[in-house]
């Protein structure tokens, strides 16, 4: 048999043991060949080769006559995905040929990582200045909230020993936009309520409530997208996509917490403590 007899390859879970397995489905011709072979070689080893190298050697437990089956073993999710990808590549109708190969040293990766961190730091400083200048007092409170958000995120990354790759950093910086988006929605609603003539305390309360639906929907959409990307990365072995989606999900979840609890609490405390009267000066209305 060749890879052309494979119709589909994927990773599944054994319902009895809960361990990952590599599930395969054969073409009608492949099912006939495999049925004949496994019926006469039950209990023997079946070698699977890619580019003349053995990549797996499972034992035939019983005749497989249905045209589909599982490759079981001491798989992790990563190793099962790796074998599935190898089998999927082996089923391509054309041979793979290496046209060009280049070696990239670690200094280039380190340089890219440092430049990404610098770009993220510069972007964060610009955002903090914008929030403080445009939104005045609420913007200053939002800046403190964003710093707390960043501290919580890095504490989680440190505690769980996450490795921040370039895609992971990109996901984290993108989630910072979600944190700002929530604060901006809230502050704009508060400014609208103040313009309508409400007192400051009532404007704060109504602003939080009326901005919540928009914040909820946008963040749920981002979380669902992150889950889809994580599933895609797990199913097809795309670790870059997994890293991006994981940091994006964690960042959005933390930013939502920071916007709804940290910013709201700090702003309420500041207003109660200083009792600003010149709303045009302190809130920019």
N, C-alpha and C positions, 0 to 999 in steps of 0.2 A: 504493500500500500504506500501511497505517497500523500503529501499534504493536499493534493487536489481532491482527495476523497473526504476531506473534512468540510462539513457544511457550516458548522458554528462551533465556537469555543467560548467558554466563559467560566467565571468563578461562582460556585454555589456553596451551600452549607449542608453538611450531612445532618438530617433531622434527628438522627439517633445520638450522635456524639457531639454535634454542634461545631465540628471542625470544618475548616474550609476544604473544598474539593474542587478539582478542575473538571467541569462538565463539558462533554463533547457530543456533537450530533453529526452523523455521517450522511453522505449522499446515498441514494439508492444502490449504486454500484458498490460504494464503500461498505454499506451495511451488509450486502451479500458476502463480500470477501471476508469481512470481519466476523460475521456469523459462522462461516465455514471454518475459519482459523481457530477462533476461541472454543468452538465446540469440540475440536480435536486436540487442543493444547491447554485445557483447563489445569490450573495449578502450576503452570510454567511461567517463565519470565518473558515479558514482551519489551523489546528494546525500541526506543523512540530516538531517532537521530536527526540532527539538523546540521547541515554542512559537514557531514561525515563525522560528527561528534555526538556521542550518546548524551542526551539531555535528561532522559528519564528512563527508568527500567522497572515499571510496575509488574506485579504478579497478577496473572489472570485468575480471578477468584471463581468465576462461573461463566458459562457461555453467554455472550452478549448477542442476542438475536434481534433486538428491537431497533438497532441502528443508532442508539444513544446510550451513554454510560458515564461513569465518573472515574477519575483517577484519584485514588485516596492515598494518603500518606501523612507524615508528620508536617503538614503544611502550616505555615503562617499565612495571613492574608497577603503579605508582600511576596512570599515565595510562590504562592498559588497564582497570583497575578503575573509574576515573572514567567512561569511555565506557560500560562495561557497566552501570553504575548509571543513567546517563542513558537508555540504551535500555530498561532494565527499568522505569524510571518512566514512560517514554513508552508502554509497553504496558499501563498501567493503564486499565481500562475507563471510568473517570470522570476528568474534568478536575480538576487541582489548582487551588485558589483560595486566595490569601493572605488569611487572616482577620485576622491581627494581626502586626505587625512592630515590634520594639523594638531600639534600639541600646544596647549595653552598652559603656561606655568601658573603657579599659585599667586605670583605677584600681581598678575592682571586681575584675578578675582578679588584680591585684597584691595586693589586700587579702586575697582568698581564699587566694592562695598563701602569704602571710606567716602567716595564721592556721593553715594546714595545717602549716607548718613548726614553729610554736610548739606546736601540739597534738602533733606527733610528738616534739618535744624533751621535753615534759612527760611523755608516755607512756614515753619511754626512761628518764627519770630515775626514775619510779615503778617500772619494771621492774627497774632496776639495784638500787634499794634493797630491793625484795622479795627478789631472788635472794640478796643479801648477808645479809639478816636471817634468811631461812628456811633457806637451805642452808649458811650459815656459810662455811667455807673453800672448798668447791667453788663456792658461789655467787659468792664474790669472784673466783675464777679465771674463772668464766663471764662475769662483768662485763667483765673484761679481754678475753676472747675476743670478746664482742659489740662492744666498741669497735674491736678489730682488724678484725672483720667489716665494720663500718660504714666504716672507713678504706679497706679494699680495694674495697668497692663504689663509694665515691665516686671513688676513683682510676680505676676502670674507666670510670665515667660521664664523668669528666673527659678521660681519654685518648681515648675514642671520640667525644667531643663530643656526648653525649646531652643532649637538652633535657628536663628534668624537668617535665612537666606535672602537673596535679592527679591524674589517673589513674595516672601513673607514680609519683608520691610514694606514693599509696595502695598500689600493688603492692609498693613497696620496704618500707613499714611492715608490710605483711602478711607479707612474707618474714622480717621480724624475729621474728615469732611462731614461724615454723618453726625459727629458730635457737634460741630459748628452749625450744621443745618437745623438740628433740634433747637439749639439756643436761639438762632435767628428767627425761627418760626414763633417761638415763645415771646421774644422781645418785640417783634412786629405786632403781634396781637395785643401786647400790653400797651404799646404806643397808640394803637387804634382805640383801645378802650379809654385811654387818658384823653385823647382828642375828642371823644364823644361826651366828655364831661364827668366821668366817674372819678371817685376818689382814688387815691393811690392804692389803698388796701384792696378795694373792690376790683380795680383794674388788674392787679396782680392775680387775684383769684380767678377772675374770668379769663384772663389771658392764658393761664395754665390750662384751664379746662377746654377752651376752644382750640388750642393748638395741639392738644393731645391726639385727636383723631388722625391728623395729618402725620404727626410724628410716628404714631403706632403703625399706620399703613406702610409708610416708606421704609421703616426699619424691619418690619415683617417681610416685606418684599426682598430686602437685601439679605436677610437671614435665610429665606427659602432659596435664593440664588446661590448663596454660599454652600448650603446643603447639597444642592444639585452639582455644583462644581466639585465638592468633596467626594460625592458618589462617583462622579465621572473619573476623577483622579484615582480612586481606589479600584475601580473596575478595569481601567486601562493602564494602570501602572504609571500614571503621570504624576510623579511626586511633586513637580513644580506647581501644578494646579492645586494639589492637596495643601501645600504650604501656604499658598496665596489664600485659598478659601478658609483655612483654619484661622489664620491671623485676622482675616476680614470679619469672620463670624465673632471671634472673641472681642475684637475692637468695637464692633457695632453693639454687642451686648453691654460692654463696659460703658460705652459712650451714652447709651440709653439710660443706664443707671446714673451716670454723672449728671446728665441733663435734667432728669426728673427729680433726683433727690439732692445731689450736691448743689447744683446751681440754684434750685428753688429754695433750699434751706438757707444758703448763704445770702441770697438776695433778700429774703424775708428778714433775716437777722440784721443785715445792714440797714434796711429801710426802717426797721423798728428802733435801731440804735441811733441813727443820725437824723431821721425824720426830715428828709430833704423837702423844701418848699418850692424852690425854683425848678419846676419840672422841665422847663425848656433847656436849662443848663445841664441838669443831671441825667435826663432821659432823651434829650435831643428831639423833642416833639415840636 
